[in-house]
């Protein structure tokens, strides 16, 4: 019987190419459909699964990887707290699929500079814009981005089929300190600044606090503007409820983006 073999490094390159081709092909179809003023065919959850499937197709085509027999590895007993070789490869496949889901408005390099929790939050902002409210999707993307406590970012009212992220007005001053994954990130500083704007804090004070709260503020100013504009665009089209006010979120983000961009330094 023929045994197809490869090395771990070569497999990584092959998986990346397969995922890239699959995601770019489906994204291209989305763009063609949207150009005709129709709804997109695939949302990000679909693209993630398609990329993952492409990665698994490559992964399962080999019986020997890095000198290890995959049947033997798949049947190996699990050790608590330690991932098997097969699990490590699957994790790599998931990560590869996710890295190509870069939101419109960001380029790949600056997207990769963001912390995993920032990418998760912004990606789920886009998912909510697309109308996806299933809690399982948040869980799947949290695993893919390796965000361990995504529940800290979720609204207290989230349910299995009606989940959503917290808005800046719900975060208020929480998670600004401590050991949360989002603490100390530019995104957390941005959300707090948006909350201050919603509370009618003077814009000069908001910018002063943002400069204090955001690490490497000067180097991150352009990225802060881009994140604020992105949040404003995505939240602007959502319908508000009695407690859920994405219209206020969109307005605060837009005001903040303009203020940062026009700030005199």
C-alpha positions in Angstrom: 0.0 0.0 0.0 1.3 3.4 -0.9 2.0 5.8 2.0 2.0 9.5 1.1 4.5 11.3 3.4 5.6 14.9 4.0 7.5 17.0 6.5 5.8 19.3 9.0 7.3 22.5 7.4 6.2 21.5 3.9 2.7 20.6 5.2 2.4 24.1 6.7 3.1 25.7 3.4 0.7 23.4 1.5 -2.1 24.0 4.0 -1.6 27.8 3.8 -1.8 27.7 0.0 -5.0 25.5 0.0 -6.7 27.7 2.6 -5.8 30.9 0.8 -7.1 29.6 -2.5 -10.4 28.5 -1.0 -11.0 31.6 1.0 -10.0 34.0 -1.8 -12.3 32.1 -4.3 -15.3 32.4 -2.0 -14.5 36.0 -1.2 -14.3 36.7 -4.9 -17.8 35.3 -5.4 -19.0 37.4 -2.5 -17.6 40.5 -4.1 -19.2 39.7 -7.5 -22.6 39.2 -5.9 -22.3 42.4 -3.8 -21.3 44.3 -6.9 -24.7 43.5 -8.3 -26.3 44.9 -5.1 -27.2 41.5 -3.8 -26.5 40.0 -0.3 -23.2 38.2 0.0 -23.3 34.4 -0.4 -21.0 33.5 2.4 -20.5 35.0 5.9 -17.3 34.7 7.9 -18.5 31.6 9.6 -18.9 30.0 6.2 -15.5 31.2 5.1 -13.9 29.9 8.3 -15.4 26.4 7.8 -14.5 26.4 4.1 -10.9 27.3 4.9 -10.8 24.7 7.7 -12.2 22.0 5.3 -9.5 22.9 2.7 -6.8 22.6 5.4 -8.2 19.2 6.6 -8.2 17.9 3.0 -4.5 18.5 2.8 -3.9 17.2 6.3 -5.7 13.9 5.8 -4.1 13.2 2.4 -0.9 12.2 4.2 -0.4 9.0 6.1 3.0 10.0 7.4 3.9 13.5 8.6 7.3 14.3 10.0 8.1 10.6 10.3 5.0 9.9 12.4 2.3 7.5 11.3 -0.9 9.4 11.4 -3.1 6.3 12.1 -0.9 5.5 15.1 -0.9 9.1 16.3 -4.7 9.3 15.9 -5.1 6.3 18.1 -2.6 7.3 20.7 -4.0 7.7 24.3 -4.5 11.3 25.4 -2.5 12.7 28.3 -4.4 15.3 30.4 -3.2 18.8 29.8 -1.1 17.8 26.7 -2.2 18.0 23.1 -1.5 15.1 20.8 0.4 15.6 17.5 -2.9 15.3 15.6 -4.5 17.9 17.7 -1.6 20.3 17.2 -1.9 19.9 13.4 -5.7 20.5 13.6 -5.1 23.6 15.7 -2.6 24.8 13.0 -5.2 24.2 10.3 -7.8 26.3 12.2 -5.3 29.1 12.8 -4.3 29.1 9.1 -8.0 29.3 8.1 -8.6 32.3 10.4 -5.6 34.3 9.4 -7.1 34.9 5.9 -10.3 36.3 7.3 -9.1 39.9 7.4 -11.9 42.4 7.7 -12.4 44.9 4.9 -10.5 48.1 5.8 -7.5 46.4 7.4 -4.5 45.0 5.6 -3.0 41.7 6.7 0.1 43.2 8.3 -1.7 45.6 10.6 -4.4 42.9 11.4 -1.7 40.5 12.5 -0.2 43.2 14.8 -3.4 43.2 16.9 -3.7 41.0 20.0 -5.8 37.9 19.5 -8.5 39.3 21.7 -8.7 42.5 19.6 -9.0 40.5 16.4 -11.7 38.3 18.0 -13.7 41.3 19.1 -13.5 43.2 15.8 -14.2 40.0 13.8 -17.3 39.4 15.9 -18.4 43.0 15.4 -18.4 42.1 11.7 -20.3 38.9 12.3 -23.0 40.8 14.2 -23.2 43.3 11.3 -23.8 40.2 9.1 -26.7 39.2 11.4 -25.1 36.2 12.9 -26.1 35.8 16.5 -25.4 32.1 17.3 -23.3 31.7 20.5 -21.5 28.7 18.9 -19.9 31.1 16.4 -18.4 33.2 19.1 -17.1 30.0 20.8 -15.6 28.7 17.5 -13.9 32.0 16.7 -12.7 32.3 20.3 -11.0 28.9 20.0 -9.5 29.9 16.6 -8.1 33.2 18.0 -7.1 31.4 21.2 -9.1 33.8 23.4 -9.7 31.9 26.6 -12.2 34.2 28.4 -14.4 35.5 25.6 -17.3 35.4 28.0 -15.9 38.6 29.6 -16.6 40.4 26.3 -20.2 39.1 25.9 -23.4 40.9 26.9 -25.0 39.5 30.1 -28.2 39.0 28.1 -26.5 36.7 25.6 -28.4 33.5 24.8 -27.6 30.5 22.5 -29.4 32.0 19.5 -29.2 35.7 20.4 -25.7 36.4 21.5 -23.8 39.6 21.2 -20.7 41.5 22.3 -20.8 44.1 25.0 -20.9 47.7 23.8 -18.6 50.3 25.2 -21.5 51.6 27.3 -21.8 48.2 28.9 -18.1 47.8 29.5 -17.9 51.3 31.1 -14.8 51.1 33.3 -14.5 47.4 33.7 -11.5 45.3 32.6 -9.3 48.5 32.4 -7.0 46.9 35.0 -6.3 43.3 36.1 -5.3 40.3 34.1 -8.1 40.1 31.5 -6.9 39.4 28.0 -8.3 42.7 26.7 -6.8 44.8 29.6 -4.0 47.1 28.4 -4.8 46.8 24.7 -5.4 49.7 22.3 -8.9 48.4 21.7 -9.8 48.5 25.4 -8.6 52.1 25.6 -10.6 52.9 22.5 -13.8 51.4 23.9 -13.4 53.4 27.2 -12.9 56.6 25.2 -16.1 55.8 23.3 -17.9 55.3 26.6 -16.7 58.7 27.8 -17.9 60.4 24.7 -21.4 58.8 25.2 -21.3 60.4 28.7 -20.6 63.8 27.2 -17.0 64.1 28.6 -15.1 66.9 27.1 -13.3 65.7 24.0 -9.9 67.1 25.1 -10.3 65.1 28.3 -11.3 62.0 26.3 -8.2 62.3 24.2 -6.0 62.9 27.2 -7.3 59.8 28.9 -7.0 57.8 25.7 -3.3 58.8 25.5 -2.8 57.6 29.0 -4.7 54.3 28.6 -3.4 53.3 25.2 0.1 51.7 25.1 2.4 53.4 22.5 -0.4 55.9 21.7 1.6 57.8 19.1 2.5 54.7 17.2 -1.1 53.4 17.4 -3.0 56.5 16.5 -3.7 55.4 12.9 -4.8 52.0 14.0 -7.1 53.6 16.6 -8.7 55.7 13.9 -9.2 52.7 11.7 -10.7 50.6 14.5 -13.0 53.5 15.5 -14.2 54.0 11.9 -14.7 50.3 11.5 -16.8 50.0 14.6 -18.8 53.0 13.5 -19.5 51.6 10.1 -20.5 48.2 11.4 -22.7 49.4 14.3 -24.4 52.1 12.2 -26.7 49.8 10.4 -28.0 47.8 13.4 -31.4 48.5 14.9 -31.4 49.7 18.5 -33.4 48.2 21.3 -34.4 49.5 24.7 -31.0 48.6 26.2 -29.0 47.8 23.1 -28.0 51.1 21.5 -25.6 50.5 18.6 -26.6 53.9 17.2 -24.9 55.6 20.2 -22.0 53.3 19.8 -21.6 54.2 16.1 -21.9 57.9 16.8 -19.3 57.8 19.6 -16.9 55.8 17.5 -17.3 58.3 14.6 -16.7 61.3 16.8 -13.7 59.7 18.4 -12.2 58.7 15.0 -12.5 62.3 13.8 -11.1 63.7 17.1 -8.0 61.4 17.0 -7.4 62.2 13.3 -7.6 65.9 13.8 -5.8 66.0 17.2 -3.1 68.7 17.4 0.0 67.2 18.9 
